[in-house]
Amino acid sequence: GFDFLYLEEEDYARFDEGVVVARESVLDGQKIYVLDAIIGEGLKSTSGGIGVENLQGSGLIAGETSRAYNEVFTLSYVTGRSVGIGAYLNRLGQRVIQMANGPMILTGFGALNKLLGKKVYTSQDQLGGPQVMVPNGVTHKLVQSDQEGVGAILDWLSYVPRDTWSPPPALDPTDPPERDVTFVPGKTPYDPRHMLGGCVTPEGQKLSGFFDEGSFQEYLEGWGRSVVVGRAKLGGIPMGVIAVETRNVERKVPADPANPLSQEVVEPQAGQVWFPDSAFKTATAIRDFNTGENLPLMIFANWRGFSGGTRDMYSEVLKFGAQIVDALVDYKHPVFVYIPPGGELRGGSWVVIDPKINPAQMEMYADVESRGGILEPAGIIEVKFRTPQQKEMMHRLDPELKMLDTMIDSSSELNASSGSGDVDAKIAAREEKLLPLYTQIAAEFADLHDRTGRMEAKNVIRKGLEWRRAREFFYWRCKRRLLEQEIVRSVQAADSSMQTEDAQTLVAEWAG
């Protein structure tokens, strides 16, 4: 072994001050300098930094990147291996386009194998390749080549304003805003992308979607798959889009190569339900649309609620659901919430996107064929219109039961017990026969409370709309809101003490 490292006196004299930290000592009668630290100031071997100064510089870059996301548009393109702080910078800028052979890693697979004492990982892709970064929501868009990557960057930039104060770059519409929307979503499961961008049926019929033809670009496709997010144009106006997957999907959690006992886990996820990953995805998309992109937001709301089972509560669905509210509170641009035809908005999922969260920016509309309420009809009748109440209604309305009730009353007045047992049996049989019908009636009665007419009467929505003409309505509404927003900002620039709501009221008075 050894006791210490040292420099002889003549070697120590050759170094300038700041190269080493040493203390004077004596070894075998000769003066030596025992090394306590090596600074390396001025040495060629340490130029550019070799340690903590590099980490400090990385911290400086990290802080600046984080601040940049809140102040300007940020976008990272991972074209090759991105390691350590490089991987963190991609995430701090939030928006990430990843090429298929450009992994984002914190530590190389060789170093991890040494740490584990065995060959576990065989490539960097196992740690930060697309099969990891797409499903976990770090990568927004996956491309296969640099040419495709540059195209994806340009597509994204086409939605970005020229500066942080300007509206998004609206172009002359190539798809007439006044055209009908011919793809009609219904109550049966369907692909929400067809609703947004249109489709071609197996018979070759072309059905148009809500947004301009060919304009819808999906992002975060592989993460939180029960929600669809992206960017699209409505009559040339760039917009952020959030829609709901109505079909059942699966979430896959890969096995950990470092743990021989682990296995891939496949979790089924129902449509029209917010899960922890899709709630987080929703909040993330809202923040991205709002920060640096200045996009008006269109939410096609079709949720039955949040998944509140033990596993999902443990996976922080409550936290991510609350982040949706946080993101909407901070939203500085027009937000349109629209319940599509055949859609429904229930319970907590209504609460987290209700316009009262941000009245200055949010508006809610509902299709005339949509529904909204606390519980679905089948659930509400279990609480408010149970079997005893349904039987009571039968006896009030059904002629045969009314006649049997009269017979029971007559027998009671005559104190005649004979024959009453047969009447009771007939009543029970009649009630059993009518129960399915009256359950349907009860469900229809409950459903009448969930329709657009009541929503509008209670002022929880601004208006009931017909899907076929919804595109034209929202085009003109969005265009007006954006113009009003520019005037409001001009008013606030002239009077910095004026609140947004007051400026909006003033502009509305000017508009008549």
C-alpha positions in Angstrom: 0.0 0.0 0.0 0.9 3.6 0.2 0.6 6.4 2.7 0.2 9.5 0.5 1.1 11.1 -2.7 3.6 13.9 -2.7 5.8 16.2 -4.8 9.5 16.7 -4.2 10.7 20.2 -3.6 12.0 20.9 -7.1 8.9 19.5 -8.7 6.7 21.6 -6.4 8.6 24.7 -7.4 7.9 24.2 -11.1 4.1 24.6 -10.6 2.4 28.0 -10.3 0.2 28.8 -7.4 -3.2 27.3 -7.9 -2.1 24.0 -9.4 -2.1 21.9 -6.2 -2.9 22.3 -2.5 -0.1 20.7 -0.5 1.4 20.8 2.9 5.1 20.8 3.7 6.5 17.6 5.3 9.8 15.6 5.6 10.4 12.2 4.2 13.8 10.4 4.7 15.4 13.8 5.6 14.2 15.5 2.5 11.5 18.3 2.2 8.4 17.1 0.4 5.0 18.4 -0.3 2.1 16.1 0.6 -0.8 16.5 -1.9 -4.1 17.4 -0.3 -5.9 18.4 -3.6 -5.1 18.9 -7.2 -6.7 22.0 -8.7 -4.9 22.0 -12.1 -5.2 25.8 -12.7 -3.4 26.7 -15.9 -2.5 23.1 -16.9 -3.1 21.9 -20.4 -4.4 18.6 -19.1 -7.2 20.4 -17.2 -8.1 23.1 -19.7 -11.9 23.2 -20.2 -12.6 21.6 -16.9 -12.4 18.1 -15.6 -14.9 17.9 -12.7 -17.1 20.0 -10.5 -16.7 23.1 -12.7 -18.2 21.2 -15.5 -21.1 20.1 -13.3 -21.6 23.7 -12.3 -21.7 24.7 -16.0 -24.3 22.0 -16.6 -26.4 23.3 -13.8 -26.2 26.8 -15.4 -27.4 25.4 -18.7 -30.2 23.4 -16.9 -31.5 26.4 -15.1 -31.4 28.5 -18.3 -33.2 25.8 -20.3 -35.9 25.5 -17.7 -36.5 29.3 -17.6 -36.4 29.3 -21.4 -39.4 26.9 -21.6 -41.5 29.4 -19.5 -40.4 32.4 -21.7 -40.0 31.3 -25.3 -40.7 28.3 -27.5 -38.3 25.4 -26.9 -37.8 22.3 -29.0 -35.1 19.6 -28.9 -34.2 17.2 -31.7 -32.3 14.1 -30.5 -30.3 13.1 -33.6 -27.7 11.0 -31.8 -26.8 9.7 -28.3 -27.8 12.2 -25.6 -26.1 11.5 -22.3 -26.4 12.9 -18.7 -27.1 16.6 -18.7 -27.8 16.3 -22.4 -30.7 14.0 -21.7 -31.9 16.3 -19.0 -31.8 19.3 -21.2 -34.1 17.6 -23.7 -36.6 17.0 -20.9 -36.2 20.5 -19.5 -37.1 22.0 -22.9 -40.2 19.7 -22.7 -40.8 19.3 -26.4 -38.7 16.4 -27.9 -38.4 14.9 -31.3 -36.3 11.7 -31.2 -34.7 9.9 -34.1 -35.0 6.1 -33.9 -31.2 5.6 -33.3 -30.8 8.6 -30.9 -31.1 7.2 -27.3 -31.4 9.5 -24.3 -29.5 8.0 -21.3 -28.1 9.0 -17.9 -25.4 6.3 -17.8 -24.0 4.0 -20.5 -25.0 0.4 -20.5 -21.3 -0.7 -20.0 -21.1 1.3 -16.8 -24.3 -0.2 -15.5 -23.2 -3.7 -16.3 -20.0 -3.1 -14.2 -22.1 -1.7 -11.4 -24.4 -4.7 -11.5 -21.4 -7.1 -11.7 -22.8 -8.9 -14.8 -23.8 -8.4 -18.4 -27.4 -7.3 -18.2 -27.8 -4.6 -20.8 -26.6 -5.0 -24.4 -27.3 -1.6 -25.9 -28.1 2.0 -25.1 -31.6 1.6 -26.6 -32.6 -0.6 -23.7 -32.1 2.4 -21.5 -33.3 5.3 -23.5 -34.3 4.3 -27.0 -37.7 5.0 -28.5 -39.2 1.8 -27.0 -38.6 3.5 -23.6 -38.9 7.2 -24.3 -42.1 7.1 -26.5 -44.3 5.1 -24.0 -43.1 7.2 -21.0 -44.0 10.5 -22.6 -40.5 12.1 -22.9 -40.5 11.8 -26.7 -43.3 13.8 -28.4 -42.6 12.7 -31.9 -40.5 9.8 -33.3 -38.8 10.0 -36.7 -36.7 7.5 -38.7 -34.2 9.8 -40.3 -32.7 13.3 -40.1 -34.6 14.3 -43.2 -37.8 13.3 -41.5 -36.7 15.0 -38.3 -36.1 18.3 -40.0 -39.5 18.0 -41.6 -41.1 17.4 -38.2 -39.3 20.5 -36.8 -40.6 22.6 -39.7 -44.2 21.2 -39.2 -44.0 22.1 -35.5 -42.7 25.6 -36.2 -45.6 26.3 -38.5 -47.8 26.5 -35.4 -45.4 28.8 -33.4 -45.9 32.6 -33.3 -43.1 34.9 -34.3 -42.6 36.0 -30.7 -44.0 35.3 -27.3 -46.6 38.1 -27.5 -48.0 37.4 -31.0 -51.0 35.1 -31.9 -50.2 31.9 -33.8 -49.6 32.3 -37.5 -53.0 32.1 -39.1 -53.0 31.5 -42.9 -55.6 31.8 -45.6 -57.8 28.6 -45.3 -57.2 25.9 -47.9 -60.2 24.0 -46.6 -63.4 26.0 -46.5 -64.4 26.8 -42.9 -68.1 26.7 -43.8 -68.1 23.1 -45.1 -70.0 20.4 -43.3 -68.3 17.8 -41.1 -69.3 14.5 -42.6 -67.7 12.0 -40.2 -70.2 11.7 -37.4 -69.0 10.2 -34.1 -71.6 8.1 -32.3 -72.0 6.2 -29.0 -70.2 3.1 -30.3 -66.4 3.1 -30.1 -64.5 4.8 -32.9 -61.1 6.3 -33.7 -61.1 9.9 -32.5 -58.5 10.7 -35.2 -61.2 10.2 -37.8 -63.3 12.8 -36.0 -60.4 15.3 -36.1 -58.9 14.7 -39.5 -61.4 12.7 -41.5 -61.1 9.2 -43.0 -61.9 7.0 -46.0 -64.5 4.3 -45.3 -63.8 0.6 -46.4 -66.3 1.4 -49.3 -64.0 4.2 -50.5 -66.2 7.0 -49.3 -64.3 10.1 -48.1 -65.5 11.6 -44.8 -64.3 15.0 -43.7 -63.2 15.7 -40.1 -63.5 18.7 -37.9 -60.1 20.3 -38.8 -58.6 21.3 -42.1 -57.8 18.3 -44.3 -54.3 17.0 -43.6 -53.5 19.5 -40.9 -53.9 17.3 -37.8 -50.5 16.2 -36.3 -50.6 13.9 -33.3 -48.0 14.1 -30.6 -47.2 11.9 -27.5 -48.9 9.1 -29.4 -47.4 6.2 -27.5 -48.1 7.6 -24.0 -51.4 7.8 -22.1 -53.2 6.3 -25.1 -56.7 6.8 -23.7 -56.2 10.5 -24.7 -55.2 11.9 -28.1 -53.4 15.2 -28.3 -52.0 17.1 -31.2 -52.0 20.3 -33.2 -54.3 21.1 -36.2 -55.6 24.0 -38.2 -59.2 25.3 -38.3 -59.7 27.4 -41.3 -56.0 28.1 -41.3 -55.9 29.0 -37.5 -53.5 26.8 -35.6 -55.0 25.2 -32.5 -54.1 22.7 -29.8 -56.3 19.6 -29.7 -57.3 17.2 -27.0 -59.7 14.3 -27.8 -60.7 11.1 -26.1 -60.1 7.5 -27.1 -63.4 5.7 -26.9 -61.9 2.3 -27.5 -60.2 0.1 -25.0 -56.4 0.3 -25.0 -53.4 -1.3 -23.3 -50.6 0.1 -21.3 -47.4 -2.1 -21.3 -44.7 -1.9 -18.6 -41.6 -3.7 -19.9 -39.7 -6.2 -17.8 -36.5 -4.9 -16.1 -33.4 -6.7 -17.5 -31.6 -6.1 -14.2 -34.3 -8.1 -12.3 -34.5 -11.7 -13.6 -37.9 -12.2 -11.8 -39.6 -9.2 -13.5 -42.1 -9.7 -16.3 -43.8 -7.5 -18.8 -47.1 -6.2 -17.4 -50.0 -5.4 -19.7 -52.7 -3.2 -18.1 -56.0 -2.8 -19.9 -57.5 0.7 -20.0 -61.1 1.5 -20.8 -62.1 4.2 -23.2 -63.5 7.5 -22.0 -61.7 7.3 -18.7 -58.7 9.3 -17.4 -55.9 7.1 -16.0 -52.8 8.5 -14.3 -50.7 8.5 -17.5 -53.5 10.0 -19.7 -54.3 12.7 -17.1 -50.6 13.6 -16.9 -50.5 13.7 -20.7 -53.5 16.0 -20.8 -52.0 18.5 -18.3 -48.6 18.3 -20.2 -50.3 19.1 -23.5 -52.2 22.0 -22.1 -49.0 23.5 -20.6 -47.2 23.1 -23.9 -50.0 24.7 -26.0 -50.0 27.6 -23.5 -46.3 28.2 -23.1 -44.4 29.5 -26.1 -47.0 28.4 -28.6 -49.9 30.7 -27.7 -52.4 28.3 -29.2 -56.2 28.5 -28.8 -57.2 25.1 -27.3 -60.0 22.8 -28.5 -61.0 20.0 -26.0 -63.4 17.4 -27.3 -64.7 16.3 -23.9 -66.0 12.8 -23.8 -65.0 11.4 -20.4 -67.0 9.3 -18.0 -64.7 10.1 -15.1 -61.3 9.2 -13.6 -60.1 5.7 -12.8 -60.1 5.6 -9.0 -59.1 2.1 -8.2 -56.3 1.2 -5.7 -53.6 0.8 -8.4 -54.5 4.1 -10.1 -54.7 6.0 -6.8 -51.3 4.7 -5.9 -50.1 5.8 -9.3 -51.1 9.4 -8.5 -54.2 9.8 -10.6 -55.3 12.4 -8.1 -52.2 14.4 -8.5 -52.2 14.4 -12.3 -56.0 15.2 -12.4 -55.3 18.3 -10.2 -52.5 19.3 -12.7 -55.2 19.6 -15.4 -56.9 22.3 -13.3 -53.6 24.0 -12.6 -52.7 24.1 -16.3 -56.1 25.5 -17.3 -56.0 28.2 -14.5 -52.7 29.4 -16.1 -54.0 29.3 -19.7 -53.7 32.7 -21.4 -55.5 32.0 -24.7 -59.0 31.0 -25.8 -60.2 27.5 -24.6 -63.2 25.8 -26.2 -64.6 22.7 -24.5 -67.1 20.8 -26.7 -69.0 17.6 -25.8 -69.2 15.8 -29.2 -72.3 13.9 -30.5 -72.8 10.7 -28.7 -70.3 11.9 -26.0 -70.8 12.4 -22.3 -69.1 14.3 -19.6 -69.6 13.0 -16.1 -68.6 13.7 -12.5 -65.0 14.7 -11.8 -64.1 14.8 -15.4 -66.6 17.7 -15.9 -65.2 19.5 -12.8 -61.6 19.6 -14.0 -62.5 21.3 -17.3 -65.4 23.5 -16.3 -65.2 27.1 -17.6 -65.5 28.4 -14.0 -61.8 27.3 -13.6 -60.8 30.2 -15.9 -63.8 32.3 -16.9 -61.7 34.8 -18.8 -60.6 32.2 -21.4 -62.8 29.1 -21.2 -66.1 28.5 -23.0 -68.1 25.2 -23.0 -70.5 23.9 -25.6 -72.3 20.7 -26.1 -73.7 18.9 -29.1 -77.5 18.4 -29.1 -76.9 14.7 -29.1 -74.5 14.7 -26.1 -75.0 14.2 -22.4 -73.7 15.6 -19.1 -74.2 15.0 -15.5 -72.9 13.5 -12.3 -73.8 9.9 -12.9 -74.9 7.9 -15.9 -78.6 7.1 -16.0 -78.0 3.5 -14.9 -76.1 4.7 -11.9 -78.5 7.5 -10.9 -81.5 5.3 -10.9 -79.7 3.0 -8.4 -79.6 6.0 -6.1 -82.7 8.0 -6.9 -85.1 5.7 -8.7 -84.7 2.2 -7.2 -86.9 -0.8 -7.6 -89.3 0.2 -4.7 -89.9 3.6 -6.4 -90.4 1.9 -9.8 -93.0 -0.5 -8.3 -94.7 2.5 -6.7 -95.0 4.0 -10.2 -96.3 0.7 -11.6 -99.1 0.7 -9.1 -99.9 4.3 -10.0 -100.0 3.8 -13.8 -100.7 0.2 -14.7 -104.4 -0.6 -15.1 -104.0 -4.3 -14.1 -102.1 -3.5 -11.0 -104.6 -0.8 -10.1 -107.4 -3.4 -10.4 -105.5 -5.9 -8.2 -104.9 -3.2 -5.6 -108.6 -2.5 -5.6 -109.3 -6.2 -5.0 -106.9 -6.2 -2.1 -108.5 -3.1 -0.6 -112.0 -4.7 -0.9 -110.8 -7.9 0.8 -109.4 -5.8 3.6 -112.7 -4.0 4.2 -114.6 -7.4 4.2 -112.0 -8.9 6.5 -111.8 -11.7 3.9 -108.4 -13.4 3.8 -109.4 -16.1 1.3 -108.2 -15.3 -2.1 -105.8 -12.5 -1.0 -102.9 -14.8 -1.4 -103.7 -15.4 -5.1 -104.0 -11.6 -5.6 -100.6 -11.1 -4.0 -99.1 -13.7 -6.2 -100.7 -12.0 -9.3 -99.3 -8.6 -8.2 -95.8 -10.0 -7.7 -95.9 -11.7 -11.1 -97.2 -8.5 -12.8 -94.5 -6.4 -11.0 -91.8 -8.8 -12.2 -93.1 -8.7 -15.7 -93.2 -4.9 -15.8 -89.8 -4.3 -14.0 -87.6 -4.3 -17.1 -89.9 -1.9 -18.9 -90.1 0.5 -15.9 -86.3 0.3 -15.5 -86.0 1.5 -19.1 -88.5 4.3 -18.3 -86.6 5.3 -15.2 -83.3 5.4 -17.2 -85.0 7.5 -19.9 -86.4 9.8 -17.2 -82.9 10.2 -15.7 -81.4 10.8 -19.1 -83.8 13.7 -19.7 -82.0 15.5 -16.9 -78.6 15.2 -18.7 -79.5 16.7 -22.1 -78.3 19.9 -23.7 -81.5 21.8 -23.0 -81.0 21.5 -19.2 -77.3 22.4 -19.5 -78.1 25.5 -21.5 -81.0 26.5 -19.1 -78.6 26.2 -16.1 -75.9 28.3 -17.9 -73.2 25.6 -17.6 -72.8 25.7 -21.4 -73.0 28.7 -23.7 -75.0 26.9 -26.5 -76.1 23.6 -27.9 -74.6 22.9 -31.3 -75.1 20.5 -34.2 -72.0 18.6 -35.2 -72.4 19.0 -38.9 -72.1 22.8 -38.6 -69.8 22.9 -35.6 -66.6 23.5 -37.7 -68.0 26.8 -39.1 -69.2 27.9 -35.7 -65.9 27.4 -33.9 -63.9 28.9 -36.8 -65.7 32.3 -36.5 -65.9 32.0 -32.7 -62.1 31.4 -32.5 -61.3 34.1 -34.9 -63.4 36.6 -32.9 -61.8 35.5 -29.6 -58.3 35.9 -31.0 -59.1 39.4 -32.4 -60.7 40.4 -29.0 -57.6 39.1 -27.3 -55.3 41.4 -29.3 -57.5 44.4 -28.4 -57.7 43.4 -24.7 -53.9 43.2 -24.6 -53.7 46.7 -26.2 -56.1 48.0 -23.6 -54.0 46.5 -20.8 -50.8 47.9 -22.3 -52.4 51.3 -22.1 -53.7 50.8 -18.6 -51.6 48.2 -16.7 -53.9 48.3 -13.7 -56.8 46.8 -15.7 -57.6 43.2 -15.1 -58.2 40.8 -18.0 -61.9 40.4 -17.2 -62.5 44.1 -17.0 -60.7 44.7 -20.3 -62.8 42.0 -21.9 -66.0 43.6 -20.6 -64.9 46.9 -22.0 -64.1 45.4 -25.4 -67.5 43.6 -25.4 -69.2 46.9 -24.8 -67.4 48.5 -27.7 -68.4 45.6 -30.0 -72.1 46.0 -29.0 
